[in-house]
Amino acid sequence: MDILPLVERIGEAPTAALMGLVTGLIFGIAAQRSRFCLRAATVEFARGQMGDRVAVWLLTFSTAVVWVQSAQLLGLMQSQDARMMAVPGSWSGAIIGGLIFGAGMVMARGCSGRLLVLAATGNLRSVVSGLIFAVVAQMSLGGWLAPLRDTLAGLWITSGGRNMDLIAAFGLPAYAGLALGLAIAVLALIISRRERIGAARLVFASGVGFAVAVGWVLTFTLSQIAFEPVQVESATFTGPSAHTLMYFLDRNAVLEFDIGLVPGVVVGSFLASILAREFSFQGFESERNMRRAMMGAALMGFGGMLAGGCAIGAGVTGGSIFAGTAWLALFCMWIGAMATDIFLDQRNLAPA
């Protein structure tokens, strides 16, 4: 892939933003059509089911792993150059932040990526929750909540000045990640067949995972030719939501991958909903639901920043390169979400 002419024509920063836009467009279209959502999958699992929502999540996750690991084996990217791998990871942040994020996404009725997709389809609940999520994420990154985040993240960090590569740490061969991804994909397809999920939805679920691989490969390619250092990254929504918010508030902000990613998801989801005739304005059903969603969004903003990524950033993007703290954060998000559903929602559903 020769992107040098593009870089020479428009510059490195605009190219990075364009790459984010492309990644976001693919993600937004695929996520809207597949109804991909970690919150939905965890709630289904917590209620003793392995249905279509779990199948869609497993297929998305496995597709990301297969594409990313294949790209690495082909030399199209190197996970050790990824920003997530190149800096120390926080085990304590992954545990505490993951649990908080998991609880928040159940309360907000969607993970941060899902809220962004729904907001683009006319869901005003998600617009409000998404704005709160972005503000709290920014507060956790460099505002009033930053000292608390730093303290919790510093309790237990990875050794060696880098995150842990699980494949290398366990002494597994280079193809182990690809093999695991294929195994999970088979499980997802077995469940999908049992649930009679249509081929179109399966293709779009795979498209979400493919978007993650696209982001990794594009930013890695740019990093190899750029004069200035370029972050090797892919889809995530905690940091990018905060960065995008500040970009429109600060005239001195610069273009980067993050700034293209969020608008790309919005545009992709909007177009997909329009073409499918699913765009419709929706509001909160009650004040109670509004309070709950706002609190959940705030928890996700802080928890995602503490965990080093959201349900997409840690759960799929970080998981696809086998970053140790990302897998731990994903596990804790499942635990936090399931516990919240069991003790908050299922109790209210139980007969009196």
C-alpha positions as CSV (number, residue, x, y, z in Angstrom):
1,M,0.0,0.0,0.0
2,D,1.6,3.2,-1.2
3,I,0.3,6.2,0.7
4,L,3.3,8.4,0.1
5,P,1.7,10.4,-2.7
6,L,-1.3,11.2,-0.4
7,V,1.0,12.2,2.5
8,E,3.0,14.5,0.2
9,R,-0.2,16.0,-1.1
10,I,-2.2,16.8,2.0
11,G,0.3,16.2,4.9
12,E,0.8,13.7,7.7
13,A,-1.8,14.9,10.1
14,P,-4.7,15.2,7.6
15,T,-3.7,11.8,6.3
16,A,-4.0,10.3,9.8
17,A,-7.4,12.0,10.2
18,L,-8.5,10.6,6.8
19,M,-7.5,7.1,8.0
20,G,-9.5,7.6,11.1
21,L,-12.5,8.7,8.9
22,V,-12.2,5.6,6.8
23,T,-12.0,3.3,9.8
24,G,-14.9,5.1,11.4
25,L,-17.1,4.8,8.3
26,I,-16.5,1.0,8.1
27,F,-17.1,0.6,11.8
28,G,-20.3,2.8,11.8
29,I,-22.0,1.1,8.9
30,A,-21.1,-2.4,10.2
31,A,-22.0,-1.7,13.8
32,Q,-25.4,-0.2,12.9
33,R,-26.4,-3.0,10.6
34,S,-25.2,-5.8,12.9
35,R,-26.5,-4.2,16.2
36,F,-23.1,-5.0,17.7
37,C,-22.9,-4.2,21.5
38,L,-20.9,-5.6,24.3
39,R,-23.6,-4.6,26.8
40,A,-26.3,-6.6,25.0
41,A,-24.0,-9.6,24.9
42,T,-23.1,-9.5,28.6
43,V,-26.8,-9.1,29.7
44,E,-27.8,-12.0,27.5
45,F,-25.1,-14.1,29.0
46,A,-25.9,-13.0,32.5
47,R,-29.5,-14.3,32.0
48,G,-28.2,-17.8,31.0
49,Q,-28.5,-17.4,27.3
50,M,-26.1,-17.8,24.4
51,G,-28.2,-16.1,21.7
52,D,-27.7,-13.8,18.8
53,R,-26.2,-11.0,20.7
54,V,-23.4,-13.2,22.1
55,A,-22.9,-14.7,18.7
56,V,-22.5,-11.2,17.1
57,W,-20.0,-10.1,19.7
58,L,-18.0,-13.3,19.4
59,L,-17.9,-13.0,15.6
60,T,-16.8,-9.4,15.8
61,F,-14.1,-10.2,18.3
62,S,-12.8,-13.2,16.4
63,T,-12.8,-11.4,13.1
64,A,-10.7,-8.7,14.6
65,V,-8.3,-11.2,16.0
66,V,-8.0,-13.2,12.7
67,W,-7.5,-10.1,10.5
68,V,-5.0,-8.4,12.8
69,Q,-3.0,-11.5,13.5
70,S,-3.0,-12.4,9.8
71,A,-1.8,-8.8,9.0
72,Q,1.0,-9.2,11.5
73,L,2.1,-12.6,10.1
74,L,2.2,-11.0,6.7
75,G,4.3,-8.1,7.9
76,L,1.5,-5.5,7.4
77,M,1.8,-4.4,11.0
78,Q,3.8,-5.0,14.2
79,S,1.8,-5.1,17.4
80,Q,4.9,-4.1,19.4
81,D,4.9,-0.7,17.8
82,A,1.3,-0.1,18.9
83,R,0.8,2.7,21.4
84,M,-1.0,0.3,23.7
85,M,2.0,-2.0,23.8
86,A,4.8,0.6,23.8
87,V,3.8,2.0,27.2
88,P,3.4,0.4,30.6
89,G,-0.1,-1.0,31.2
90,S,-2.0,-0.8,34.4
91,W,-3.3,-4.0,35.9
92,S,-5.1,-2.1,38.7
93,G,-6.6,0.3,36.1
94,A,-7.8,-2.7,34.0
95,I,-9.5,-4.3,37.0
96,I,-11.1,-1.2,38.6
97,G,-11.8,0.6,35.4
98,G,-13.2,-2.5,33.7
99,L,-15.6,-3.2,36.5
100,I,-16.7,0.5,36.6
101,F,-17.1,0.6,32.8
102,G,-19.1,-2.6,32.8
103,A,-21.5,-1.3,35.4
104,G,-21.8,2.0,33.5
105,M,-22.6,0.4,30.2
106,V,-25.5,-1.6,31.6
107,M,-26.9,1.5,33.3
108,A,-26.5,3.6,30.2
109,R,-28.0,0.8,28.0
110,G,-25.1,0.6,25.7
111,C,-21.3,0.8,25.6
112,S,-19.6,4.0,24.4
113,G,-19.3,2.7,20.8
114,R,-23.0,1.7,20.8
115,L,-24.1,5.1,22.1
116,L,-22.2,6.8,19.3
117,V,-23.9,4.6,16.7
118,L,-27.3,5.1,18.2
119,A,-26.9,8.8,18.5
120,A,-26.3,9.0,14.8
121,T,-29.6,7.2,14.2
122,G,-31.7,9.8,16.1
123,N,-31.5,8.4,19.6
124,L,-31.5,11.5,21.7
125,R,-30.9,9.4,24.9
126,S,-27.5,8.4,23.4
127,V,-26.7,12.0,22.4
128,V,-27.0,13.1,26.0
129,S,-25.2,10.1,27.4
130,G,-22.5,10.4,24.8
131,L,-21.8,14.0,25.6
132,I,-21.6,13.2,29.3
133,F,-19.3,10.3,28.5
134,A,-17.0,12.5,26.5
135,V,-16.8,15.3,29.2
136,V,-16.1,12.9,32.0
137,A,-13.5,11.1,29.9
138,Q,-11.8,14.5,29.3
139,M,-12.0,15.3,33.0
140,S,-10.3,11.9,33.7
141,L,-7.6,12.5,31.1
142,G,-6.5,16.0,32.1
143,G,-9.1,17.5,34.4
144,W,-10.3,17.2,38.0
145,L,-10.5,13.4,37.9
146,A,-7.0,12.9,36.5
147,P,-5.3,12.7,39.9
148,L,-7.7,10.0,41.0
149,R,-7.2,8.1,37.8
150,D,-3.4,8.4,38.0
151,T,-3.5,7.1,41.6
152,L,-5.6,4.1,40.8
153,A,-3.7,3.3,37.7
154,G,-0.4,3.4,39.5
155,L,-1.3,0.8,42.1
156,W,-0.2,-2.1,39.9
157,I,1.5,-1.7,36.5
158,T,3.2,-4.0,34.1
159,S,6.9,-4.6,34.4
160,G,9.6,-3.7,31.9
161,G,8.2,-0.4,30.9
162,R,5.8,-2.0,28.4
163,N,2.5,-3.7,28.3
164,M,2.4,-7.5,28.4
165,D,2.2,-9.4,25.1
166,L,0.3,-12.5,26.1
167,I,1.5,-14.6,23.2
168,A,5.1,-13.9,24.0
169,A,4.6,-14.1,27.7
170,F,3.2,-17.6,27.4
171,G,5.9,-18.7,24.9
172,L,3.3,-19.4,22.2
173,P,4.1,-19.6,18.5
174,A,3.4,-16.6,16.3
175,Y,0.4,-18.2,14.8
176,A,-1.3,-19.0,18.1
177,G,-3.3,-15.8,18.0
178,L,-4.7,-16.6,14.6
179,A,-5.6,-20.1,15.7
180,L,-7.5,-18.8,18.7
181,G,-9.3,-16.3,16.6
182,L,-10.4,-19.0,14.2
183,A,-11.6,-21.2,17.1
184,I,-13.7,-18.4,18.5
185,A,-15.1,-17.7,15.0
186,V,-16.2,-21.4,14.7
187,L,-18.0,-21.1,18.1
188,A,-19.7,-17.9,16.9
189,L,-20.9,-19.5,13.7
190,I,-22.2,-22.5,15.6
191,I,-24.3,-20.3,17.8
192,S,-25.3,-18.2,14.8
193,R,-26.6,-21.2,12.9
194,R,-28.6,-22.4,16.0
195,E,-30.1,-18.9,16.3
196,R,-30.7,-18.6,12.6
197,I,-28.9,-15.3,12.2
198,G,-29.1,-14.1,8.7
199,A,-26.0,-13.9,6.5
200,A,-26.2,-10.1,6.1
201,R,-26.0,-9.6,9.8
202,L,-23.0,-12.0,10.1
203,V,-21.2,-10.1,7.3
204,F,-21.7,-6.8,9.1
205,A,-20.7,-8.2,12.4
206,S,-17.5,-9.3,10.8
207,G,-17.2,-5.8,9.3
208,V,-16.8,-4.3,12.8
209,G,-13.8,-6.5,13.4
210,F,-12.4,-5.8,10.0
211,A,-12.6,-2.0,10.8
212,V,-10.3,-2.6,13.7
213,A,-7.8,-4.3,11.5
214,V,-8.0,-1.5,8.9
215,G,-7.2,1.0,11.6
216,W,-4.1,-0.9,12.8
217,V,-2.8,-1.5,9.3
218,L,-3.3,2.1,8.1
219,T,-1.7,3.8,11.1
220,F,1.2,1.3,11.0
221,T,1.8,2.1,7.3
222,L,1.7,5.8,8.0
223,S,4.2,5.4,10.9
224,Q,6.7,3.8,8.5
225,I,6.9,6.8,6.2
226,A,6.0,9.8,8.4
227,F,8.7,12.3,9.4
228,E,7.0,13.0,12.7
229,P,6.2,10.2,15.2
230,V,2.8,8.7,14.4
231,Q,0.8,6.7,16.9
232,V,0.0,3.1,15.8
233,E,-3.6,2.7,16.9
234,S,-7.1,1.7,15.9
235,A,-10.7,2.0,16.9
236,T,-11.4,3.1,20.5
237,F,-13.8,5.7,21.8
238,T,-12.8,6.9,25.3
239,G,-9.8,9.0,24.3
240,P,-11.1,9.9,20.8
241,S,-14.4,11.1,22.2
242,A,-12.6,13.4,24.6
243,H,-10.1,14.5,21.9
244,T,-12.9,15.2,19.4
245,L,-14.8,17.3,21.9
246,M,-11.7,19.4,22.6
247,Y,-10.9,19.7,18.9
248,F,-14.1,21.6,18.4
249,L,-13.6,23.7,21.5
250,D,-9.9,24.6,21.0
251,R,-8.8,26.4,17.9
252,N,-5.2,25.3,18.5
253,A,-6.1,21.6,18.4
254,V,-4.5,19.5,15.6
255,L,-5.8,16.8,13.3
256,E,-5.0,13.2,14.2
257,F,-6.5,9.7,13.7
258,D,-8.9,10.2,16.6
259,I,-10.4,13.4,15.1
260,G,-11.4,11.5,12.0
261,L,-12.6,8.3,13.7
262,V,-15.6,9.7,15.7
263,P,-17.1,11.7,12.8
264,G,-16.6,8.7,10.6
265,V,-18.6,6.5,12.9
266,V,-21.4,9.1,13.1
267,V,-21.6,9.5,9.3
268,G,-21.4,5.7,8.6
269,S,-24.1,4.9,11.2
270,F,-26.3,7.8,9.9
271,L,-26.1,6.7,6.3
272,A,-26.7,3.0,7.2
273,S,-29.8,3.9,9.3
274,I,-31.2,6.2,6.5
275,L,-30.7,3.5,3.8
276,A,-32.4,0.9,6.1
277,R,-35.2,3.4,7.0
278,E,-34.3,3.0,10.7
279,F,-33.6,6.6,11.5
280,S,-36.0,7.9,14.1
281,F,-35.9,10.3,17.0
282,Q,-36.2,8.8,20.4
283,G,-36.1,10.3,23.9
284,F,-36.0,9.2,27.5
285,E,-39.0,7.3,28.8
286,S,-38.8,8.8,32.2
287,E,-36.8,11.0,34.6
288,R,-35.6,7.8,36.3
289,N,-34.2,6.4,33.1
290,M,-32.5,9.7,32.3
291,R,-30.8,9.8,35.7
292,R,-29.7,6.2,35.3
293,A,-28.3,6.8,31.8
294,M,-26.4,9.9,32.8
295,M,-24.8,8.2,35.8
296,G,-23.9,5.2,33.6
297,A,-22.3,7.4,31.0
298,A,-20.2,9.2,33.7
299,L,-19.1,5.8,35.0
300,M,-18.1,4.7,31.5
301,G,-16.1,7.9,30.9
302,F,-14.0,7.5,34.0
303,G,-13.9,3.7,33.9
304,G,-12.9,3.6,30.2
305,M,-10.1,6.1,30.7
306,L,-8.8,4.2,33.8
307,A,-9.0,0.8,32.0
308,G,-7.0,2.1,29.1
309,G,-9.9,1.7,26.7
310,C,-13.6,1.2,26.3
311,A,-15.5,-2.0,25.2
312,I,-14.1,-1.5,21.7
313,G,-10.7,0.0,22.5
314,A,-9.7,-2.6,25.2
315,G,-12.3,-5.3,24.4
316,V,-11.7,-5.7,20.7
317,T,-8.8,-3.4,19.5
318,G,-6.5,-4.2,22.4
319,G,-7.6,-7.8,22.5
320,S,-6.8,-8.3,18.8
321,I,-3.1,-7.6,19.5
322,F,-3.2,-9.6,22.8
323,A,-2.3,-6.8,25.1
324,G,-2.4,-8.2,28.6
325,T,-4.2,-5.3,30.3
326,A,-6.7,-5.2,27.5
327,W,-7.8,-8.8,28.0
328,L,-8.0,-8.2,31.8
329,A,-10.1,-5.1,31.3
330,L,-12.4,-6.9,28.9
331,F,-12.9,-9.7,31.4
332,C,-13.7,-7.2,34.2
333,M,-16.1,-5.4,31.9
334,W,-18.0,-8.6,31.5
335,I,-18.0,-9.2,35.3
336,G,-19.1,-5.6,36.1
337,A,-21.8,-5.7,33.5
338,M,-23.2,-9.1,34.5
339,A,-23.1,-8.2,38.2
340,T,-25.0,-4.9,37.5
341,D,-27.6,-6.7,35.5
342,I,-28.1,-9.4,38.1
343,F,-28.4,-7.1,41.1
344,L,-30.0,-4.1,39.5
345,D,-32.1,-5.2,36.5
346,Q,-33.0,-8.8,37.1
347,R,-34.1,-8.1,40.6
348,N,-36.6,-5.6,39.3
349,L,-37.8,-8.1,36.7
350,A,-38.3,-10.8,39.4
351,P,-42.0,-11.4,40.3
352,A,-43.1,-10.0,43.6
